[in-house]
Amino acid sequence: MPHLGQRTTRAALFSGLALAGTTPAAAQTAEDYQALRRKVEQLQQQLDAVQRALDAARPPVQPTPVAAAAPAPATRLSPQDALPRPAGTPSITAQGGTSSVPSGYGFRIGETSFRIAGFVKGDLIFSRYGNGDTATNPLGRELSLPQSIPVGGRRSGILTDASAKQSRIAFQTATPVGSQTLTTLIEADFQVAPAVSGGERALNPYSFGLRRAVAGYGGFAMGQDWSNFQYVAALPETADFVGVTDGTVLVRQMLLRYSRPIGGGWTASASFENPETVSAMAGATALSDNDDDSIPDLTGQLLWTGKGASLSLTGLFRSMRVDPATARPAVTTQGYGISLAGIAPLPTGKGDDVRFMMTGGRGIGRYVGVNVAPDVVYEMANDRLVPVPLIAGFAGMRQFWTGTLRSTWMDSFQRVWNPASASPLSTRQVWDTAINLFLSPLPRLDMGVEARLSHRELANGASGTLERLHFTVKQGF
């Protein structure tokens, strides 16, 4: 049976030839009509032959089999993140984050999925120092930094501070590449430095600063991230930026990390991280950065997770170097540390848990408590570096009163064994205790109040205290 297209073509040819052979002055005879019809049929036969030749040259069309869906590449999905993160990278809300975040908001361009997340946070803080006052706009007025507590002065009045500078934004991507997923995370906030002097007079400007920028593929992660020596997930919920600052490992820096699951809920990871030795001169309290290191810091972690519990064991090895900028050669020494941290759920069935960390070592001052102690003391007379030993830790317990109302108690400390050559004004120990109450009346909205008492003691026995009442409101997105 001729194709519809073939019939149409034949009719068109017949019509064209008929019109071509007709003139207004002559009537078409039956013979002319039959001759014209034979010509059209010959042309149709030629078209059919061409069509058969084309069909013979074209390969037969095979039905497309319906293949089973290929398994998606293994990725580290978290209930707190819509996209997978670089291997070993804590979630956006693991440190000081909201109690509830979106399950998956974002968009896709080509093969790359994107997500923007973070929170807006406002703080109102009332502080009173028991033994002195502070300079204008110090970080210790915004964060819990017991090492910044004044010692030896008179009791201050009530000091009030308010800002939204801890608001945070993060940008995540995930792109399939081969059998793996290429992931990135960029995170920033405004809590990078004290407020500019006079900035509170009118506009209250703050500097937007990088927190994290890390990319990952196939278990590797490269960029600025939380140190592999720190277990960020163990930090308790707090109105403060950290809450247990003096008792926790707390470092973000450039690193190259590799993480690998080893079965049974265990994950092993190791990293090379940016080295930086922080020193104090013998007899002085000022801390100095030394950009003289040549060997990266090395860390390792064993992490177990299961049934809402987790346990992290981390180790750190450092080769520290200080160049005295004299005719003498640079001086080196080694440091090391170990940290045990975890989360233990309580058998209440309400989400209550206990969080803890214990850290000790020599020459790890910059890794713990935002440098309560120096890494080393440089003794010029002996031309040597003396690593400073310390031990630090925290514990916190969270209790849910209702589904949206909860409290956390937390306690932290750090004890430093300063060498005999250190200044008598060096910090010997700090401790801090706090309790809070948080309410989440709407999804991703947290409203909290926190009371805090902090203490600082020097090597000569002098001490100072801080009393603080902290109100906060935080809306996640």
C-alpha positions in Angstrom: 0.0 0.0 0.0 1.6 3.3 -1.0 2.6 5.7 1.7 0.5 8.8 2.3 3.4 10.8 1.2 3.8 8.9 -2.0 0.1 9.4 -2.9 0.4 13.1 -2.3 3.5 13.3 -4.5 1.7 11.4 -7.3 -1.3 13.6 -7.2 0.9 16.7 -7.3 2.8 15.4 -10.2 -0.3 14.5 -12.1 -1.8 17.9 -11.5 1.3 19.6 -12.6 1.7 17.7 -15.7 -2.0 18.1 -16.5 -1.7 21.8 -16.1 1.4 21.9 -18.2 -0.3 20.0 -21.1 -3.4 22.2 -21.1 -3.9 25.3 -23.0 -7.0 27.6 -23.1 -7.4 27.1 -26.8 -7.3 23.2 -27.0 -9.4 20.6 -25.3 -7.5 17.7 -23.8 -8.3 14.4 -25.6 -8.7 11.0 -24.0 -5.4 9.9 -25.6 -3.5 12.7 -24.1 -5.0 11.9 -20.7 -3.9 8.3 -20.9 -0.4 9.2 -22.0 -0.1 11.6 -19.1 -1.4 9.0 -16.6 1.3 6.5 -17.8 4.0 9.1 -17.2 2.8 9.7 -13.7 2.8 6.0 -12.9 6.3 5.6 -14.3 7.5 8.4 -12.0 5.7 6.7 -9.0 7.5 3.4 -9.8 10.8 5.2 -9.8 10.0 6.9 -6.4 9.0 3.5 -4.9 12.3 2.0 -6.1 14.3 4.8 -4.4 12.2 4.3 -1.2 13.0 0.5 -1.2 16.7 1.2 -1.6 16.7 3.6 1.3 14.8 1.2 3.5 17.3 -1.6 2.7 20.3 0.7 3.5 18.9 1.8 6.9 19.7 -0.6 9.8 16.7 -2.2 11.5 15.3 -0.4 14.5 15.7 -2.5 17.6 13.4 -1.9 20.6 15.2 -0.1 23.3 15.6 -2.3 26.4 14.5 -0.7 29.7 17.6 -0.9 31.9 17.5 -1.1 35.6 18.4 2.2 37.3 22.1 2.3 38.1 22.8 2.7 41.8 23.7 6.3 42.7 27.2 7.0 43.8 27.8 6.5 47.5 27.5 9.9 49.2 27.4 11.1 52.7 23.9 12.2 53.2 22.8 13.8 56.5 19.4 14.6 57.9 20.8 18.1 58.5 21.9 18.7 54.9 20.1 18.6 51.6 23.4 17.8 49.7 26.4 15.6 50.5 29.4 17.3 52.0 33.1 16.8 51.4 34.3 13.7 53.2 34.8 14.4 57.0 33.3 17.9 56.8 30.9 18.8 59.6 27.5 20.1 58.7 26.6 23.7 58.4 24.7 23.6 61.7 27.1 21.3 63.7 28.7 24.2 65.5 26.3 26.8 67.0 23.6 25.9 64.5 19.8 25.7 64.6 17.9 22.8 66.0 15.9 22.2 62.8 16.9 22.9 59.2 15.2 22.4 55.9 15.1 18.8 54.6 16.1 19.9 51.0 15.8 23.3 49.4 17.9 24.2 46.4 18.1 24.2 42.6 20.0 22.6 39.8 21.9 23.9 36.8 23.0 21.2 34.4 24.4 18.3 36.4 25.3 20.5 39.5 22.9 20.7 42.4 23.1 23.9 44.6 21.9 24.8 48.0 22.1 28.0 50.0 21.6 27.7 53.8 22.5 29.4 57.1 20.8 31.5 59.7 20.2 35.0 60.9 21.1 35.4 64.6 20.6 38.3 67.0 22.3 38.5 70.4 21.7 40.7 73.5 24.4 40.3 76.1 24.7 41.7 79.7 28.2 41.2 81.2 29.8 42.1 84.6 33.4 41.6 85.4 34.4 41.0 89.1 38.0 42.2 88.9 38.4 44.9 86.3 37.0 46.3 83.1 37.8 45.6 79.4 38.9 47.7 76.5 36.4 48.9 74.0 34.8 46.2 71.8 37.0 43.2 72.7 36.1 39.8 71.5 35.6 38.7 75.1 32.5 40.9 75.3 30.9 38.9 72.4 32.2 35.4 73.0 33.0 33.2 76.0 36.8 33.7 76.2 37.8 33.2 79.9 41.4 34.0 79.1 40.3 37.6 78.4 38.8 38.2 81.8 40.5 41.1 83.6 42.4 40.4 86.8 43.3 42.7 89.7 40.9 45.6 89.2 37.6 46.8 90.7 34.2 45.3 90.0 32.7 46.7 86.7 29.2 47.8 86.1 26.7 46.0 83.9 27.9 46.2 80.3 25.4 45.7 77.4 26.2 44.5 73.9 23.9 43.7 71.0 24.6 42.6 67.4 23.7 40.3 64.6 27.3 39.7 63.5 27.1 35.9 64.1 24.6 35.5 61.2 25.9 32.9 58.8 25.5 31.9 55.2 26.7 28.8 53.4 26.7 27.6 49.8 26.9 24.0 48.8 27.3 22.2 45.5 27.3 18.5 44.3 28.2 17.4 40.8 28.3 13.8 39.6 31.8 13.0 38.1 32.2 9.5 37.0 31.1 7.1 39.8 31.7 9.7 42.5 30.3 13.1 43.5 32.4 16.3 43.5 31.2 18.4 46.4 32.0 21.9 47.6 31.1 24.0 50.7 31.8 27.7 51.2 30.7 29.3 54.5 31.1 32.8 55.9 29.8 35.0 58.7 30.6 38.4 60.2 32.2 37.2 63.5 35.8 37.6 62.3 37.1 40.5 64.4 36.0 43.0 67.1 33.8 45.8 66.0 35.5 48.8 64.5 36.0 51.6 67.1 33.1 54.0 66.8 31.2 51.6 64.6 28.2 51.4 67.0 27.5 55.1 66.7 25.4 54.8 63.6 25.7 52.0 61.1 27.2 49.1 63.1 29.2 47.7 60.1 31.0 44.3 60.4 33.4 42.5 58.2 32.2 39.5 56.2 34.8 36.8 56.6 35.5 33.3 55.5 34.8 30.4 57.8 35.2 27.4 55.5 35.9 26.7 51.9 36.4 23.0 51.1 36.0 20.7 48.1 35.8 16.9 48.2 36.0 13.9 45.9 36.3 10.2 46.5 37.0 10.5 50.3 39.5 13.3 49.9 38.8 16.9 51.1 41.0 19.9 50.4 40.5 23.5 51.7 39.9 25.4 54.9 37.8 23.4 57.3 37.5 22.4 60.9 40.7 20.6 62.0 40.6 16.8 61.9 41.8 17.0 65.5 38.4 18.4 66.5 35.1 16.6 66.8 32.7 19.5 66.1 29.5 17.4 66.6 30.2 17.0 70.3 29.7 20.8 71.0 26.6 21.5 73.0 23.7 23.7 72.0 24.5 27.2 73.3 23.5 30.9 73.0 27.3 31.7 72.9 29.3 31.3 69.8 30.9 28.1 71.2 29.8 27.9 74.8 32.7 25.7 76.1 35.5 27.6 74.5 38.2 27.0 77.1 37.7 23.3 77.2 37.4 22.4 73.5 39.7 21.9 70.5 38.7 24.8 68.2 40.6 25.4 65.0 39.7 26.1 61.3 42.5 26.0 58.9 43.8 24.8 55.5 44.1 21.0 55.3 44.2 18.0 53.1 42.1 15.1 54.6 41.3 11.6 53.6 38.4 9.7 55.2 37.4 6.1 54.7 34.7 3.9 56.3 36.2 0.7 57.7 33.0 -1.1 58.7 31.0 -1.6 61.9 30.1 2.1 62.1 33.8 3.1 62.2 35.5 5.7 60.0 39.2 6.5 59.9 40.6 9.8 58.7 44.0 11.5 58.5 45.1 15.0 57.5 48.0 17.3 56.8 47.2 20.7 58.2 48.6 24.2 58.2 51.4 24.6 60.7 51.7 27.7 62.8 53.7 28.0 66.1 52.5 30.4 68.7 55.2 31.3 71.2 55.8 33.5 74.3 59.2 34.9 75.3 60.5 33.8 78.7 59.1 36.2 81.3 56.5 37.8 78.9 52.7 37.2 78.5 52.3 38.4 74.9 51.8 35.7 72.3 53.5 35.8 68.9 52.8 34.1 65.7 55.8 32.5 64.0 55.6 31.9 60.3 58.7 29.7 60.3 57.2 26.2 60.3 58.2 23.9 57.4 56.4 20.6 58.3 52.6 20.4 58.2 50.8 19.3 61.4 49.6 15.7 61.2 46.3 14.4 62.6 44.4 11.1 62.7 40.9 10.2 63.8 38.9 7.1 64.6 35.2 7.8 64.7 32.4 5.4 65.6 28.7 6.3 65.2 25.6 4.3 65.8 22.1 4.5 67.4 22.4 8.2 68.1 25.8 7.8 69.9 29.3 8.6 68.7 32.8 8.3 69.9 35.9 10.1 68.5 39.5 9.5 69.3 41.9 11.9 67.6 45.7 12.4 67.7 48.0 15.3 66.7 51.7 15.5 66.0 53.5 18.8 65.4 57.0 20.0 64.6 57.3 23.5 65.8 59.9 26.0 64.7 60.9 29.6 65.8 63.5 31.8 64.2 64.7 34.3 66.8 65.8 36.7 63.9 69.3 36.9 65.3 72.6 35.3 64.4 71.4 32.1 66.0 69.8 29.4 63.8 66.1 28.6 64.1 65.0 26.4 67.1 62.7 23.4 66.8 60.8 21.1 69.1 57.9 18.7 68.8 54.4 18.7 70.2 51.7 16.1 70.5 48.1 15.8 71.7 45.3 13.3 72.1 41.5 14.0 72.4 38.5 11.8 73.2 35.0 13.2 72.6 31.6 11.8 72.0 27.8 11.9 72.3 25.9 9.5 74.6 22.0 9.5 74.3 20.2 9.1 77.6 17.5 6.4 77.9 14.6 8.9 78.3 13.3 8.5 74.7 13.0 12.3 74.4 16.4 13.1 72.6 18.3 13.9 75.8 22.0 13.3 75.6 25.4 13.9 77.2 28.3 15.5 75.2 31.9 15.5 76.3 35.5 16.1 75.3 38.9 15.6 77.1 42.1 16.8 75.5 45.7 16.7 76.7 49.2 17.2 75.3 52.3 19.3 75.0 52.7 22.2 72.5 49.0 22.3 71.5 48.1 25.6 72.9 46.7 27.2 69.7 44.5 24.1 69.1 42.7 24.4 72.5 40.5 27.2 73.8 41.6 29.8 71.3 45.1 30.0 72.7 44.7 30.2 76.5 48.3 29.0 76.5 51.1 29.4 74.0 52.4 26.3 72.2 56.0 27.0 73.4 58.0 29.3 75.6 61.2 30.5 74.0 64.1 30.7 76.4 66.7 33.0 74.8 69.3 32.3 77.5 69.3 28.6 76.7 68.3 29.0 73.0 65.5 26.5 73.3 61.8 26.0 72.9 59.9 24.6 75.9 56.5 23.0 74.9 53.7 23.9 77.3 51.7 21.0 78.7 47.9 21.4 79.2 44.8 19.4 79.8 41.3 20.6 78.9 37.8 19.3 78.7 34.0 19.9 78.8 30.8 18.1 79.6 27.3 19.1 78.7 23.8 17.5 79.3 20.8 18.4 77.2 17.3 17.7 78.5 14.0 18.2 76.6 11.2 19.4 78.8 8.7 19.3 75.8 9.1 18.7 72.1 10.1 22.4 71.6 11.5 23.4 75.0 14.9 22.2 76.2 17.8 23.1 78.4 21.6 22.4 78.3 24.0 22.5 81.2 27.7 22.8 80.3 30.9 23.0 82.2 34.4 23.4 80.8 38.0 23.9 82.1 41.6 24.2 81.1 44.7 23.7 83.2 48.1 24.9 82.0 51.5 23.9 83.4 53.7 26.9 82.6 57.4 26.3 82.6 59.5 28.1 85.3 60.7 30.6 82.7 57.1 31.8 81.9 55.7 35.0 83.2 53.9 34.9 86.6 51.1 36.8 84.8 50.5 33.8 82.5 47.1 32.1 82.7 47.3 28.9 84.8 43.7 27.8 84.7 40.3 28.8 83.5 36.9 27.3 84.0 33.3 28.1 82.9 29.8 26.9 83.7 26.5 27.8 82.0 22.9 26.8 81.7 20.4 27.8 79.1 16.7 27.4 78.1 15.8 27.2 74.4 12.3 27.3 72.8 11.5 26.6 69.1 8.0 27.9 68.6 8.3 27.7 64.8 10.3 25.5 62.4 13.9 26.5 62.4 13.3 29.4 64.9 15.3 29.1 68.2 14.8 31.5 71.1 17.1 31.2 74.0 18.5 32.6 77.3 21.7 31.6 78.9 23.4 32.3 82.3 27.1 32.0 82.6 29.9 32.2 85.2 33.5 32.2 84.1 36.8 32.2 86.1 40.4 32.9 85.3 43.5 32.4 87.5 47.1 33.5 86.9 50.3 31.7 87.7 50.8 34.2 90.6 47.4 33.3 92.2 45.5 36.4 91.1 42.1 35.8 89.6 39.1 37.3 87.9 35.4 36.4 87.2 32.7 37.1 84.6 29.0 37.0 85.1 26.9 37.0 81.9 23.3 36.8 80.8 22.8 36.1 77.1 19.6 36.4 75.1 19.5 35.1 71.5 17.1 34.6 68.6 18.1 32.5 65.6 16.1 31.8 62.4 17.5 29.2 60.0 17.0 29.0 56.3 
